[in-house]
Every structure is written in structure tokens, then in C-alpha cells.
Amino acid sequence: MATKIIHKKSSVAASIPSAGDLAPGELALNLADQKIYSKTTAGTIIEMAPQGGGAATSTITETCKNVSGGSLAIGTPVYASGTAGNSIEVQAARADTAGAMPAIGILAGTLADEAEGTLVLTGFIQGINTSSFSEGDTLYVAATGGLTTTPPAGSGNLIQNIGKVVKVHLNSGSIMVTGAGRANATPNLDDGDIFIGNSSNQATTASLTTEVQNIGDSRYVNSTGDTMTGNLSFGDSDKAIFGAGSDLQIYHDGNNSYVSEQGQGVLYIQGSNNVQIESATGENMAVFLADNAVELYYDNSKKLATTSTGIDVTGRIDADEFIVVSGSNPRLQVQDTDGTNQFSFLQQQGSDVFLRARNDTVDGRIVFAGYGGASTTNRLDINSAGDVRFWDETGASAKLVWDTSEEALEFGDNVKATFGVGADLKIYHDGSNSYIDDTAGTGDLIIKANNFKVRSTSDENYINANSNGALSLFYDNAAKLSTTATGIDVTGAVVADGLTVDHFAPTILLLENDTTNLDSRIQQNGGLFKIQNVDDSGSFLKNRMILDQATGNISFYEDTGTTAKLTWDASNESLGIGMSTPSSTFAVDSTKPFRISSSAPNVNFVETDASNQSWAAGSYGGTFAVRDITGSGYPLQIEAGTADNTLYLDNSNRVGIGTNSPTEKLDVNGTAKATTFEVNGWTITESGGSLYFATGGTNKMKLDASGNLDVVGSVNSNATIT
């Protein structure tokens, strides 16, 4: 019969097998994409045929040796650094190092240091991670090595186009190597640099400094100095530039003209007499008089002139920011000419500034208000008693008041005292409750005190914190939790959703105060989770249970706490009773009995092969039986009270019934009852009270209950039977 080979296959487009789907060398077919895949001995999935099922492209390879001092990954572009026998010595190429360029090819597999492998000069590389690229991307040697889709920038980096991305995939991508072995592309060139030949006839980079001159040719300006005999005209935005750093620029941009000082120094405009700035019609704008005034004009009319003592202003002063009044105790006064001695003034006396209001002979009220052109809105006022009030945004209600008679700063409801640039801390009362609110803050809320207490209105304790001592939390004025030098002291029960103990040997002690040295300890130490007996001081007494976190093994100890007697071996998935190293899935020390107690105790045996046969052995209704669970029968049953040696099998394969010393293959001590006996081709069967003797399936003799004998054939009454 011919052998039939069945390959793994898929009809789903773009479906690629994973490494777990194939054994090394096994084939898988994608019928939709017409592709063949296999798995290398290194565990990599590779495509055996090019996309679309076309003809394979020739790949030119060379044997190479990694001499880089470290491992080189598949897909690394490399340069030739020497030879070793018939192999090219290679190291990782990188665009920022001229000595490591150009790349001669790309590695077809990962190479350990000093290992030899395959180098693709031209052609396909498959089984490579191209998930970070897109199909059709041009690949370059990256500045620090590897592949990139962006040409490295800067004159310090060389550029080499080395390939194209053919297929994008995490494990089964492919690259067409196209640039291996060719020279570097034209290198990068920084702004302002040129390529120029040196004395060795090699191209080097240099800064371009162009000096255009032709001595004796009047068409050109000599850069070392020259005389103009006509106008020098500049187009719009063309500049006359002065200074090595283009510091001073004079130009017209098509709309406006500029004298622009771009350097770090000062722009000086100097005149031996006066300096004037005039309009195009000759009207004065500003006049600067030598050793005299500076005059500023409005429509050719002088409005401000400097004097030896200050300024002289013709007209009104409109200031957008501030006016400075200087002198000994300088004073700026505003006076109402309609009233009697009604004025206010702002005065500097030494380091103090005074704002005063006067209404004839008494102090006036100082009001800071907003002015909308038609009405005012109160913002802050100070009355003659010294009370200070801050108003709301409408100016209708004072929200914050300093009451001099109460010596208190009074906040209205929902008026907040805020602290911090971002209003991080707020203190306020909302009409019902009071708040200290730090929810908007980025830091902590810190309360400092030598001793800190929080109490109820009836003076019952909530929190007591003592400097260099305990912090206590209370319930109904009774301390329930207090910090100590070693941790916390809890009075009463602890109810928690979780508990974390963080230490190099984290421990929980369970100490009974009504017994002596009968306490427990739960500890994690050296990767072992332990439950132990300890004395009242917490000192170790006995192991009770140990869990090895690294292996998963669990051991339960006997009464002395020194020997494990119930062991779960996680690596072998075995359980031992009465021993520390179980040798099978379930092992019991032979010196100890094993007992199963139940209303129907039994042990199940389940085959995991194709038959799925299940058996059980156990006690069912007082009878020990072997049960065929799959076939729903009890092929072997032993009733309770059965006599000794009811069924006995000796080491000579003889079975005794009622005897423990059988002499034949079947030895029955007593009466045997059966409906049929077979003896070497003869069958003796009882039916209807008669015995039938048959051979070859045909009855030959019958003996009925009356003693009548029927025989097929003749009867030889004188025959001798031996």
C-alpha cells in the first residue's frame, strides 16, 4: 500500500503557522496565499517560496565569521574587517563611523562571538522580524548600527541604501538585499559647507567663504576698501550689514524702513550740535538740544520738555501704568474743590506709605471700588473705626471683615482662606460643615505641634499624638490603637480587608494570654512560608507547615516539629503520607495503615488512553467489589463475613476454592455448581433437569432425571475404557 503524506495546511489568507505548530523540517501549506512554510532547528518559521508562488530569486551568500566580541542578531548589516581562512571576518556596520562602513551584506542568522554563519550579499533574507517597517520601505544602515528607514543626517554620518522590505511580519518577514557590497552614497553635507579636493586628490569638506573681487575692474567693489562715485541701491529687504555678526542692519522691507541693531552692543546716534527727528514735511517730532532740553512734539507742537529739575508738561498727563513723585516725604494729593477741607493724599514717609482721607475735621472712609464709567462697585473699604471689609464680586455684600472691636477676622459662609499658588489648601465653612481642604494640592497636608490632640465638643479624645511618643486613636474616648517603638498596640479585635507585612523575614505572632508557651507564628523567610509553634516570647519551638515558594513543595510535620510526614512534591506532582520524599503520585509509609472512611469508600482507576475505561475498587453496601464503571457492572464481589481461603491463588498459578493448598489448576473443596462444563472439546450442559454431552456443537448423549440414557450412535457394552 502506498504511503500517504499529509502536510498541515490552511485556507485562510495571510495565516502563518506559529513555532508551536510545526516540528523542525515539517512543512505547512497556505492554499489561499500559495505559500510554503517550515521551521528551522533554531525554532524560526521561514517561508520556503516567494510571495505569489513565482520563481525563486537567486541569493548570493558568503561564509562569514563574527569577530565583534559579542553576539550579532539576524538582519544585522556588517562590514568586512578581515579574513579567517575561507571566511570573511565581519563586525556590525554603523553609519557614524567611517571605519565601519560600507556594509557588505546582512546576516542570515544570529551569530555568537567567533561563530561562523551565512552572509547574504544580494537576494532574500527570510524569517526576520520586520514588524516595525512597512512593505516597500527602503532600508539604510543606521547611525549606531542596524537597519533604519530614515537616512542618517549630519556630515558625521555616511549613507548606504542596503535593501527593501518585501514582507512585514513579527517572525516571518523578508528583506531583499540590494545594496550589499556597493560604495557609500554621497555623504551628508552641513549647511554652508562644500566638497573640495585636498593634496591627496581626495574629497574633503570645508566652509564656504566666497570673496568676489577683481582688482582694477570698476564693476566690482574691493572687499579691502573702495570709493563709491554713484548711488548704491538696495532692493526691498536687501540689507546694508555692518559688523562681523551682522550686528547693524539698514534696509527697507517694501513697507517700512529700519535701522536695526541686532548685536549685543548699543546703537548710538551722535551729533556735534542738535539732533532732530522730523516728518517728511519737516515738522518737528523730537528735538535733542546739546547740553539742554529734550523736546517731544505732537503735530509740531511741543508737549514735553526736560528741565534741570524734572519735566515740563503742556496739557494733561494720561498714564497707563504709574506716576512717580519723589522728594523728601513726597506726597500726591487729590482734593475736592466743591467741599470744605475734603481731600485725600498718598504720602511716603521714610519706609512707610500713608493713604489718608479727611472730611473737614474727622477721618474719612477710604473705599477701593471698580468704576464702569457710570457706576462704581465696592471692592474694599476702611471706615474711621479701622474696620476693613472685602466685598463680593457684585459689590453688594461684605464677605471678609476685620472687626477691630472683636479683634477677629470674620469669613462669611463659603468664603475660603486659601494658601498656595494653586489654591492648594482651603479653610472654610459652607453654612453646615467646616473644612480644611487640601485636595487640590500637589504635596502633603502637614500639621506641626509638640503634642497634637483632636477632641469632640464635649472634650472627648479622638486623636492624641505626643512628641517622641505614641499616637493613639480613640473610640468613645477609649484608646483602641497606639503606636509603639516596635509597631502598634491594638486594644480589642482587628477587622481588615487585607494585611501586608514588609520585611526581610516578615512575621505575624499569635500569642494567647490565657495559656503558657502554646502560641503560633506565621513567617516568610528565605523563600519559605512557615507556620510554627512559638513560646510566649515569640521564640521558635516547632515547625508545623512549610511551603517552599521556589519549588511549590509543601511539608506538614509530626508532633516534634522536626520531620515532615505529609509532603506534596510539586515538581513530581506527588503526595507522600508518613514520608518526606514520595516516590510515586501517591505514596504511604508501609509502617502506617491507610484508611478510607465513607458510606461507600472506593478508589477509582481511570485510563487516559483512547479506551477511557474506568474501574473502581471499594466497599458497596457491606460488600467489597471491583466495579466496571464504564460497563456499569460488578465483575468481582466479596461479601462481608466470607470465610478464610474462600478464594486462593498460589504462586504456581493454581486456584483454590475453600482451600489454601490447591493441587490442580482449579481445586474446589466442596461442591461446585455450573450449568456448563467444557473438557477438551466436550461440553456438558444441564437443561430442563437433563445432562447433555456434546462435541463440535452437536449433542451426542443425554441423561435425564429418570436415569434414561439416549446415545447418538452405537453402544458398546463390552468396551474397555482407559
Secondary structure, DSSP 8 states (H G I E B T S, - for coil): -------EEE-STT----TTT--TT-EEEETTTTEEEEE-TTS-EEESS-GGG------EEEEEEE-SSS-B-TT-EEEEEEEETTEEEEEE--TT-GGG-S--EEESS-B-TT-EEEEEEEEEEEEE--TTS-TT-EEEE-TTSSEESS---STTS---EEEEEEE--TTTEEEEE-STTS--------TTEEEEE-TTS-EEEEE-------TT-TTS--TT----SS-----TT--EEESTT--EEEEE-SS-EEEEE-SSS------SS-EEEE-TTS-EEEEE-TTS-EEEEETTEEEEEE-SSSEEESS----SS-----SSS-EEEEEETTSSSEEEEEEEETTEEEEEEEETTEE--EEEEEE-SS-EEEEEEE-TT--EEEE-TTSSSEEEEEETTTTEEEE-TT--EEESTT--EEEEE-SS-EEEE-TT-SS------SEEEEE-TT--EEEEEETTS-EEEEETTEEEEEE-SSSEEESS----S-----SSS-EEEE--SSSSS-EEEEEEETTEEEEEEE-TT--EEEEEEEEETTT--EEEE-TTSSSEEEEEETTTTEEEES-SS-SSSEEE-TTS-----SSS-EEEEE--STT--EEEEEEETTEEEEEETTTTEEEEEEETT--TTSSEE-TTS-EEES-SS--SSEEESS----SEEEETTEEEEEETTEEEEEETTEEEEEE-TTS-EEESS---TT----
